[in-house]
Amino acid sequence: MARKKKQKHLYTKKEFFFNFFSLIIIIGIGIYFGYRSLYYYSKQNMVNKGNNQNLGEVIINSNKLVTEGDGFHRDKKGYYFTGKVSNNYVLFANRVFRIIRINNDGSIKLVTDKNVASFMWGDADTYKNSNLYNWLDKREDKHTGIYYNTIPAADNFLVKTNYSEDILKDDKIVLNNEENSDYITTLTIDDYVISGGKNGYLNNGQIYHLLGLNDSKGTLYVEEDGSIANSDSLTSYGVKAVITLKKNTISSYGDGSVDNPYTIKQGNNTNYVDRIVKLGEDNWKVFQEENDILKLVKVDYINNKDNREFKYRFSEEENTFDLEDWKGLAVYLNNSYLNNLSYKNILERNNYYTGEISTDTGYNLENNYADKVNCKVGLLNIFDYNNSDYDDIYLMNPLGGTLRYIKYKNGLLGEAEITDEKHVIPVVSINKKHIKSGKGTLKDPYITG
């Protein structure tokens, strides 16, 4: 019996085009998802691998450009963040910054997330004559560069930040053609505006100075609600520090979030400032490192023995930190409080500056150092570096008469009668040779021994 010859199936024109386009679609889908997988893998790998990644490149490659609204923008100067963004955090020198912009040359402009001090602009009509100018960056004068000195090997990481003292007139910026540059400066009007202003990431409930003037040549500050307001140069507001990292700055890890910020690789250029030291059962934060001596401020207020809120008057009679005033805070801290510390034997005596800042003496940084007391337990003064949210605490500086400065967590300084009861945040000093272990974090603080 003969076998039937198998007939070939001939595709119709319609079937051919259907199969052809189906194949194209399948290939396209494969390419699309393959590309996305490779893109996000490489992007994540760039962020997490990080040991030799240029920070500017990581940021640019990790952010999608937008042309309006919140996000990552491009302009003629480079790239910048604006609005309520949450992926522009950087950890450098043990403190948190926010990325303002990436300049065209690859350098990265940062501003501290929190205020780093609270004090007045001073008796000055320009930024270069202000307390901010001398406190932030190092000058030839002795008592300058308080903030600059908290950054280890600053010259290895920073380039000078360009700025101009612009004028805000009718909510518009009038540019000053005279451009200046410093390693450390503060937030300009333009910086604040491009961040989104009242609707941006720098509106965090803190009050702080702006570098710039109003049309009457008066100073400016950012209000608690994020609006820009005219300032009295003798009123104290918070201070933010602005730095610019070199274009070849290396990020060791991080994705820019608050819990996992881009972290700058510093090698051996590390410091103790802003690290936590555990003494007994108490946590202290380093705010000054000078030679081998670390100045520490207590992380929490002093509490009573039953762990309840503790407040104390400064004095009943004297407006000085007097170690012989047995009714004053100075004696309490250096006797009753000190003697109850299990670690009192490793505490060093140190100088605490108590200069009067007032109409009679002047409102300048230098006046802070006119007087001092040497003891084991003191307080913060107006011009100490401090980025903690302490509220309603006594400071070392008097205003004259029976008035004394107090600090609020929003960045303002106030005044109080010496008989008013306020929170107490003590300051002590140790030699860093006593630190034997730990990493200096809250979870793993430095331990002394």
N, C-alpha and C positions, 0 to 999 in steps of 0.2 A: 504494500500500500504506500502510495507516494505521500511524502510529508508536504504539508502546505507551506509555501514560502511566506516567511514573516514579513509583514508590511511595515515599512518605515512610517513613523508619525510625522507628518509635515505640519510645522507650526504656522498658524495663521499670522498675518501681519499684526493683528491686535494682540495675540498672545506674546509675540516677540517683544513688542514695546513694553508690555506689562512686566515681563520677566527682566528686561533690561533696566527699567527704572526701579524695580524692586531691589535689584542688585546694587544700583547706585545708592539707594537710600540706606541699605544695610551697611555698605562700605562707609558712607558718610557718618552714620551713627557710631560705627566703630572708631573712626578717626576722632570724632567729637569727644566721646567719652574717654578715649585713650589719651587725648591731649589734656583734658581736664584732670584726669588722674595723675598724669606726669607733672602738670603745672602745680597742683596742690601738694603733691609729694615733694617736689623740689622746693616749693615755697615753705612748707613745714620743715623740711630738712635744713633749709637756709637759716630759719629762726632757731631751731633746736640744736643743730650741729654746732654752729656758732663760734667755734674756737678761733677761726680766722676770717670772720665776716666783717666787712666794713659796715658800720652802723647806718650810714646814709643810704647805702645800697639796699640793706635789709629793709629799711623803712619804705623806700620807694617801691621795692618789689613786693612788699606785703600790703600795700594799700592801693585801692582802685581810685583813680582820679574822678572827681566830680566837678561839675561846672556851676552848680548852685546848691544852696542848703548846707547842712552839716557834712563834714568829712574832710577829705584830703584834696587840696586845690593846687593849681599851678598859676604862677604869675611871672612877670619879667625878672623878679629877684630870685625865684626858685620855687620851692614847694612849701605849703603851710597848712596847718590844721585850723579848722574853724568850727564853732558850734559846740554842741554837747557830745563831744567825742570821748571815747574811753579807752583808746589804744595808743596814746602818745605819752606813756609814762616811761621814765628812764631812772635807773638807780646808778648813782655815781657818788663816790666819796661818802658812802654810807647814808645818803639822803636821796629823797625822791624829787625829781624834776618833771616838768611837762615840756614836750617839744613844741616850740613856737614855729620854727621853720627850718628847712634845709636850704642853705644858700646855693647859688649856682656853682660856687667853687667846691661844694661838697661839705663845707663846715656846717655844724648843726647848732642852732641857737636854742637854748633852754632857759626856763624860768623855774624857780623853786615852787613846788606845789603848795607849800605852806609859807607863811611869814617867817622870817628868820630873826626878827627883832621888832621892837616897837619904840620909836623915838621921834622927836620933832625935826622938821626940815632945818630949823635954826634961823638965826638972824642973818639971812642971806637973800639976795634977789635972783641968784642964778644957781643952777645945779652944781657948778664947779666950786661954789662957795658954801655948799650945804654940808650938813653932817652926813648925809647919805654918801656923797662923793668920797669923803675921807674914810668913812667906816667900811665901805664895801671893798675898795681897792687900796693897794699898798702905795704909800707916798713916802717922801723923804722925811716927813715929820714922824716923831716917835710913836705916837698913839694913833696910828692909822692902819688900815688893812685888817681889821678884826675879822671880817669874813674871809678875806683872801687867805689868811693864815690857817683857816680850818681845812683848806684843801691841800692834800699832800702832793708835792711836786707839781704845782699848778702849771708851771711853764711847759711841762711834758705833755699836757693835755689841752691847754687852752690857747686860743688865738684871741686877739683883741676884738671886742664887740663894737661895731660902729653904731653911733646914735646921734641924734640932733635934738635940741631942746625946742620942739615945735610948740605952736600955739593953737589952742582949741577956741574957735570963735563960731558961735551959732551952730554948734554941733559939727563943724567942719574943721579939718586939720589944715592949718596954715604952716607950710613947711619952712623950717629954718635952714638956709643954705650952708650954714657953718656946721660941718660934720666933725664929730669927735670920736675917740675910741679909747676903751679901757678894758682890762681883763675882766673886771667885775663891774657891772652897772646895775641899773634897776629898770623896771618895766616902763617903756615909753607909751605915749598915747597911741601911736600906730600899732605897737605890739598888742595893746589891749583891744583895739578896734578890730584887727584882723582875726583875733581869737574868737570873735563873736560878741565881744562886749558883754552886755547884760545877759545875752542869750548864749554865752560861750562857756568853755570849760574853766575859765579863770574867775567866774562868778561862783565862789564857794562859801559865801557867808562871812568872809574876812574883809576887814577894812585895811587899805594900804595906799601908800603914796604912788603917784605917777610922775614920771620924768617928763615934764612939760609945763606950760603955763597957760592961764586963761588970757583973754584979750586985755585984761588990766594988769598983766604981768604978775598975777598972783599964782600961788601953787594949786595943784589939783590932787584929788585922791579918789579912790573907788569906794563907794558906799557899801553898806552891808547887803543891799539889794542888787548890787552890781552896777548902779548908775554912777556916772562921773560927776563929781561935785567940786565946788571951789573950796579951798582950804585956807586956814590960818596957818602960817608957817611956824607958829609956836605951839600948835596943837600936835600931839603925838599920834601917829598912825603906824600901822604895820609896814614892814619893809620886805619886798621880794628881791631876790638876787637873780640877775641874768648873766649867763656865761655863754661862750661859744666854743664848742669842742672842735678840735682839729679835724680836717677832712679824712684823715686816715685812722680815726678812732675806731677801735675794734670792740664789737659786742660779743660777750661770751655766751649769752643765752637770753631768753625772754621773748615775749610776743607783744609787748607794749601795754598789757593790761595792768591794772593796779595790783593784782595778786602775782603777776609774773612780768614785771617791767623789763624792758631792754636793759641789760646790765653791762656796764663798761668794764672791760678787762684792764685792770690796773697793774698787774704783775706784782712787783715788790713795793710799789708806791701806794701802800695802804696807810691808814691812820686809825687812831682810836676815837676820834670825835664822832659823836652820834652812835657809838657802841654802848651796850649795856653791861654794867659791872654789878654782880651780885655780892653784896656785903651783908653777912648774916642772913637775915630773911628779907632784906630790903633790896630793891632794884634801883640803881642809879644810872644816869646817862652822862657820858663824857661830853662836855661842851668846849673844853679848852685843853690843848696839849702843848705844854711849854717845857722844853728840855725833857726831863724824865718825869715831870709832875703832871698828873691828870686832875683837872678840876671837874667835879661831878655834881650834878643837880639831881635831887631825888625825883623819881618818876611820878610818885604820888604824894599827895598832901600828908603831912604828919597827922596821924590819928590818935585818939585816946587809947587807953589800954584795952577798952572793950570794942575797939575798932570803929568807933563812931567819929563823925566829923569834928575836927579840932580847929578852933580859932583862938587867936591870941592878940592882945593889944601890942602896939609897938613900944609904948612907954606911957607912964602916967605924967611925966614931967619933961623929959629931955627928948629933943628931936635929933638925937645922934645915936649911932650904933655903939653905945657906951658899955664897955665890959665891966664897969663898976656901978652901973645903974641896976640895982637889985630888983627893981620893979619893971625892968625893960626886957625886950625880946632877946637882946644880945646876951645877957646873963643867963636867961633860961636856956638858950641854945647851947652855950658853952659850958654849962654846968649840968642842970637836971637832964636835959636831952642827951648831951654828950656822954654823961656817965652811965646812961642806960643802954648804950650801944655796945654790943659784944665785940665789935671790931675797932673800938676807939683807939687802941694802941698803934694801929697802922695809919691813922689819919695824920696828915702833915699840917703844920701851920702854913698859912698863905695870906697874901695881901688881898683885902676886899676894899674896893674903891667906893668912897662915900661922898664924893664931891656934890655940892649943892648946885642944882640946875634950876635957875630962877631968873627973874627980872633983875635982881641985884647982882648976880654973879655972871649972867649970860647963859645962853642956851646952846653953847657949843660943846662938841665932843671933848675937847681938851679939858674943860672944867670938871669933867667926871673924875679926873685924876688929881684934883687939887688936894683931896684928903683921902686917908685910908686907915684901915685898922688891920692888925695882924692877929689872926686867931685860927682856931680849928674849924669852926662852923660859922658860916655867913649866909648871905642871901644873894640873889641875882641883882645886878645893877641895870640901869636903863640900857647901857650900851653892850651888855653881854650878848653873845650869840645864843639864841634860843628859839627852837621851832616847836615847842610843846604847847598844848592847849590849856595852860594854867589859867585859872580865872579868879579874880579878886584876891590877888596875893600882894603882900608887901614887897617893895624893892628897897635897895640900899640908899637911894638918893632922896634927900629932902628937898622941898620947894622953898623952905624958909618958914619962919614962924613955927606953928605947930602942924603944918601940913606935910604930908609925905606921899610919894608916888606909889600907885598901885597899878597892877596890870590886869587887863581883861583878855579873855580868850579870843575875842573878835579882832584884836589888834590895837585897840585903844589903850591909852594910859589915862588913869584918872588920878584923883587926889583924895586923901582921907586924913582925918584928924588922927593924931598919934594914939588917942585913947580908943579909937574904933577897933573892933576885933575883926581880923582878916585871916584867910587861910595862910598857912606857913609852908613854904617850900625851901628846905635848907640846902646849902651848898657845902661840900667838903672836898678835900684833896688827898690823893694817895700817890705814892711812887709806883710807876708801872712795873717795877721789878716784882711787886707782890702778885701780879697776875700770873697764874700757873697753868690755866687750862680754859677751854671754852672758845666760842666763836664770836661772842659779843652780841648775839641776838637775844630777843626775849625768850625764845625756846631753848637757846644754848648760850647763856650769858657767860662773860668772863668770870672765872672763879679765882679768888685770892687764896694764898696759903703761905 
